[in-house]
Structure formats: structure tokens, C-alpha cells
Amino acid sequence: MTIFENVPLVASIVAILFAQFVKVPIRLMVSRKIEWGLMFSTGGMPSSHSAAVTALMTTLAIEHGIESPYFAIAVVFGIIVMFDATGVRRQAGEQAAVLNKLVTDFQEFVEHAKGLTASEQAEKQKHLKELLGHKPMEVFFGAVTGIIIGFLMAFLMGSL
């Protein structure tokens, strides 16, 4: 078997690519804005992390059965990834939003207090990335995406 015939690997990569790509049209439908940068960023709907690990779990279950150690490893890995996406990473993003607001408020205060110009302030401000983790719904739809892609890839590649 070549690396391109490795169904779990191919399905996981396809799930990541699909989930990252579909973020752009979803954002377009919701906010009427095209944001191509979403294809290369973390966070958003659906979770590409969840899509990848559930595609991996699905294809390993199809190829080796749910009683196999490969499936067990993938499930534990998937739980950790999805828990992290909704927990630690999401909290870090929420903290970044608060810190960004504090920095903006402080810079406005300094600008008024010292009479600094807006151009000087813009150069000093560093904005923290706020879209790091996922809401539970984004993880859920990432997982659904991964399961569907897992079955689809297994069928297309002859494992199903």
C-alpha cells in the first residue's frame, strides 16, 4: 500500500481541507463577507480538527472494527482534540478578546492624556488572535463532517 492508498490518512486530510474551505461560504452566508483568510485560520464553523479526527475514527472503524486498538487510540485522540477545541483553546480566544479590549481602552486613554496622534497609536498596537477555539456546535458539525467524509472516502477508495 502506498501513502495515497491509506484510507484513514487520506480521509483525514480531505476532511481538514473540506472543513477549512467550507468556512468561507458559511461566513459569506452569515455575514455577507468573503473572508479567504478563514481557509488558513483556526476556529470557525465547522471545526477542521473535529472533522479530521472523526474521519480518522470512522475509517479505522470501517477497516479494523470498533474492537481494534487502532480505533481505540483514535477515539481517545479525538476526545482530547475535541475537548481541547471547546475548552482550553476557546478560553484562550475569549481571554484574547478581553485583552484586546483592555489594550484599546488603555491606548485611547494614553492618546487623550498625552495628545498622541492616531498614526503613532496604530503602530504601537498589537492585536491578539481571538478566533482560536470552537463553540460546541462548531465541534459537533466538524464531527458530522468528518463522519460523512470518512464513509465517503472509504466507499470511494474501496474499503467499504
N, C-alpha and C positions, 0 to 999 in steps of 0.2 A: 504494500500500500504506500502511495506517495502522500505527501503532506496535503495535497489538494483533494485526496480521497478520504481524508479524515473528517467524517461527518460531524462529530461534535465540535471540532475546531472551526470548520467552515461555517457551520450553523451559528456559532457564537460570534464570529466576525461579521457575518451577514446581518445578524441581529443588531450588533453595535452600529454598523453603517446605516441600516434602515432607520433605527431609532434616532440617530443623530440627524439624518436627513429630514425625517418627517417632522422634526421640531419646527422647521422653517414654515411649512404650510399651516401647521397648527397655530403658530403665533400669528401668521397672516390672517387666519380666520377670526382669531380672538381680538387682535389689536389693530388690524388693517395696516400692519407694517411688515415689510420684508426685512428680516434680520439674518443675513447669511452667516454671521459670526456664531449663531447658535449651533451650527453644524460642528463647531470646533470647541464648544464650551461645555462645562459641567452644569448639572441641574436642568430643570425644564421637563416638559411633557413630551414623550414618555421617558422614563429612566433607561438609558442605554446600558447601565450597569446591571439592572434587573433583567433587561432583555437578554443580555449576554449569558448571565448565569442560569436563567431558566431555559434558554435554548440548549445550553450545555447539559443541564439536568434531563431535559426531555429526550435529547438524542442518546444520552448514556442509558436512560431507562429503556429506550427502544432497542438499542444494540445489545445491552448486557443484562437487562431486567432490573427491577427495583430492589432485588435482594443482593445485587452486586456491590462490592466495596467501592467501585468507581462511582456509582450512583450515590452512595452514602457520603463519599468525600465531596461530591458536587453539591449535595443538599446542604451540608454543613457550611461549605464555602459560600453558597448562595444566601443562606440565612445571615451570615456575617456581613456580606456585602450589602444586602437589602436593609438590615438593621442599621448599619453604618450610614447608609444613604439618607435614611429618615431621622437618624439620631445625631451623631457627632457632626457630620458634615452640614446638616441643616442648621444646627445650633451655631456652628461657626459662621454660616452665612447670615443668620439673624444678628449675631454679635457684630459682624462687619457692617451691617446696615446701621446699627446704633452708633458704632464708632465713626462711620462716615458722617452721620448727622452731627455728632459732637464736634468733629473737625470743622465742618462747615459753619456751625454756630460759633465756634471759637474764632475762626478766621474772620467772620463778619464782625465779631466784637473787636478784634485787633484792628481791622480795617477802619472801623469807626473811631476807635480810641487813638490811633496813631496817624490816621489820614493816609493810609497806603492806597495805592491805585489798584484797580481790579486786575490789571495785567500782571502786576507783581504777585498778587494773591494767587492767581491761576497757576503761576509757575511753582509755587510752594506747596500746592495741594496734591496729595497722593490719595487716590480713591481705592479703597479695598474692594475686592470682588465679593459681591453679595450672593450671587446665584451659585451656591456650592452644592447643596444637598437637594433633597426632594421632599415634597409633600407625600403623604401615604398614597394618595390617589395616583400620583405620577409613578410611584414604585409599582403599584398594582397594575397599571396599564403597561408598564415596561415588562412586567412578568407575563401578562397575557400576550403581548407582542412576541416575547421570547418563546413561549409555548407554541404559538401558531407557526413561527418561523422554524422552530425545531422540527415539528411534524412535517412542514412543507419541504424542508431541506432533506429530511430522512426519506421522504417519498421521492423527491427528485433525484437523489443520489443512490437510490436503490436499497436503502436499509429498511424500508417499511413495506 
